[in-house]
Amino acid sequence: MARVSGATSKVYVDEFDFSGYTNSINLAFTNNLPEVTCFSDTALEFVEGLPSATATINGFFDTTDNGYDEQMFVNIGDGAKHYLGLFPGSDASHGDIGYELQAQVSSQPRPTEVAGAVLLNCDWTSEGGIYRATSMANAAVSGTGAIANSNKNLGTTSANTVFVATIRCIAFDGTTITVRVQESSDDGSGDAYADIAGLTTTLTAIGVTRVSTTSATEAWKRVNIQAFTGTSMTILVTCGTESGT
């Protein structure tokens, strides 16, 4: 059985990499099972509802511009879903496995003691689909075309299954970048890679977007840069299938 150290874990909140500020992740998944027992039943009966998750991310208080405190404080009461990318025990390199959540922050204690560092701990509650994410690309790009090593056999998905991509641009030196996720049945050896409808986004600054499709997809996926104007941009693209679909 493989054992994994937590030391290399990655924490992304929207387009920000806060791994250098955080040192603890507690991610809990919940399966909603409301009781539906009737008078004539001889044992308890339940139905399966929608899954959910909570995440507690503990870290250190920091007041630098666009730092951990500023970004977390802005999130309080903004009513928006934020994109959490959590990679326990890995640095989110090509092929690494993590989890992607849409979530809102529910509390942000900042414990302060004379004999210790000031902390910033955040509790998150998921809102929307959760997926077990495969890192398809995590690299600086400087031109168009398929990203090396982004081709992965993620398996086919059937119609009405929600296949998702989260696309982050975490460093941006340029004007525009268009990122698309493509598919093939055989890694392009006989069936050429083609765009998956709906899984394309254009970014003109650092940012994050989440795109999805409920159409059937082929087994192999890859990341392709359709358009690029600039010097260098660092992107992180993850893909997976929403739980419960």
N, C-alpha and C positions, 0 to 999 in steps of 0.2 A: 504494500500500500504506500503510495506517495505521500510524503508530508511536505507541507508548504509553509515557509516562513512568511510572516506578515510584513517583514521589513520593507519590501519593495512595492507595497500596495499603492494604488493611484486613486485619487479623489478628484473628480471633476464636478463643478457646479456651473451649469451652462457652459460657456466657453473658457472658464477659468480653471486652471490646474492648481488646486489648493493642497496638493500632496506635501508641499514644503511647509505648510502651516498646521497640518493635522497629524494625529498620532494614534487615533483609535476609531474603528468603525464597528458598529453593531447593527447588522442588517437582519431584520426579521420579516419573514413572509407569513401571511395569514390566509387560511382558506375559510371563507365565510360559509358556515353550515347552520342555517336557521332550522330550528326544530319544527316538524310538521306532523307530529304524532296525532293520530285520530283515536276516538273512543274504542274502536274495534281492533286496533293494532295490539299485538302481543309484546312489542318491544318499541323502544324509541325509534322514530324515523326522522331523517334529515334530508334536505336537498342542498345541493352545492350551488352557492352563489358565486359572486365575482371575487377573485383573489385580490389581496391588498398587501401593502408592505409598509414598514416603518424603518427609519434609519436614524441612528444617533451617531453623529460625527463629532468627535472631540478634538480640540486643537488649541492653538495659542493665539491670544489677542495680538493684533497688529494694526497699526493705524496709518500705514503708508498708503499713498494714492493708489486706488483700485485694489487695495489689499483686502485681507480676509474680513476685517471688521466693517470696512466701508461697503463691500458687496453684500455681506450678510444683513447689515442694517437696512439697506435699500429694499431687501426682500420682505421685510416685516410689513404686513398689511397691504402689499401691492396687488393682491388678488390674482397673481399670475402663477401659472404652472412653471416650475423650474426643472431643468433637465439634469438629473444626477447620474453620473457615470461612475460606478464603483467597481474597482478591480482588486479584490482581496488577493494578496500574495503575488501580484504580477505588475509589470510596468506598462501594461496595455500595448505591448508590441504586437506585430503581426501574429495573428492566431491565438493571442491570449483571450481568456474568458473572463467576463465580468457581468455586471447587471446594469440595466438602464431603467430609470424610473422617471416618471413625471410626478413632481411632488411639490407640496407647499410646506414652508417652515412653520412649526407650531410653537416652538419655544427656543430661546437663545440665552441661557444663563452665562454670565461672565464672572465666575468666582475669582475673588482677589484675596490673597493672604499675604501677610508681611513676609513670611518665610518661603514664598513660592512664586512661580511665574503666574501672571494673569492669564486666565484661560478664556476660550470662547467655544462653547459647546452648542451644537445645533441639533434639534430634533425635527425630523421630517416625516410627513405622512403622504403616502402615494395617492395620486389622483389621476386615474387613467391607466392605460396598459403598462405591464411590466414585461421585460423580456431578458432572457439570458443571452448576453451579447458576445459576439465574436469580433475582435478587433481586426478589421480588414486592412486598414492603412493607418499608420501613425508616423508621418514623415514630412519633411520639408519638400515642397515641389516647386519647380521653376519652369514648367512647360506643360504642354498638352500630352495626352496619350494615357495608356493604362499604367497604373502604379505597380511597380515591380513587387511581386510576392503577394499581391492583394487577392489573387485568384484562390478561392476556397470552395471546397465541396460542402455546402451547408445543408444539402438535401433538398428535395422538391417540396413545394407546398401546394396544397390543393386550393381550389376556389373557396372563398369566404374565410380562409385562414389569413390573419393579419401578419404580413411580413413587413418589418420595420427597418429603417436605417436612420441613425442619428449622425449628423454631419457637423463637426465642429471645426472652425478655423480659429486656432489658438495663437497664431502669430501671422501678421499681415504686413507685407511690404509691397504694395502694388495698387492696382485699380479694381480688378475684378477677377473672380475665379468661378467657374461653373463645374460642379462635381456631379457625376451621375453613377448609379449602380447598374451594372449590366449582368446578363445571364447567358448561360450556355448549357446544353445537356451533356457535353463531353469536354469541357475546358477548351473549347475552340478548335479541337482537332478536326472535326468534321462539321460541327454546328457553330458557326461564327457567333461571337458574342454580340448581343443586341441590348439596347436600352430597356430597362424595366419601366414601363409607363408609370409616372408619378414619383419615381425615385431620382429626381434631379433637382438641384438647387443652385442658385447663384448668390454669391456673397461679395460684398464690396467693402467689408471691414471684418474685424474679428466678430464672431457670432456663432450661433448654433441653430440648427433647424432639425426637425424630426419629420420624416416623410414615410408614407406607408402605402401598401397596396393590398387589396383583397382578391386580386386575380391570382390564378395558379402561376407558380414560378418554377423554373428549371433548377437542377441541382447545383450547378456551379455559378458562383457570383464573383464579380470583381469590381474594382473602383477605377473609373476612367475620368480624366480631366478633359472636359470638352472644350473649354475656353480658358485662357490665362493671359492676363496682362499685368506685368509687374516684375519684381526681382525674385522674391521667394515668399512662399506662404506655407505654414505648417498646419496640416489637417489631421484630424482623427475621425475615422469613419467606422462605426460599428453596425452590425446587422444581426437580426434574429427574429424569432416568431413570438408574438405576444402570448403570454400565458392565458389559458382559457379559451383560445380560439382554435 
